[in-house]
């Protein structure tokens, strides 16, 4: 039996709050591509802790606020 991680994030919401920062702008500020930011926002990929912390700092919030509803579900 495996565990499946489900996570929602508020990256796009906080980008918009920061003078309509683009995905490209955020990516450049934390050292990743625009595509990586898109994947994070759409839950196609999960940033490592260092990138998550960088994002939170740039977006003026905390990791716990930026990444919400983290749940583990057992796959059958």
Buried (B, 14 or more C-beta within 10 A) or exposed (E): EEEEEEEEBBBBEBBEEEEEBEBEBBBEBBEBEBEBBBBBBEEEEBBEEEBBBBBBEBBEBEEEEBBEEEEEEEEE
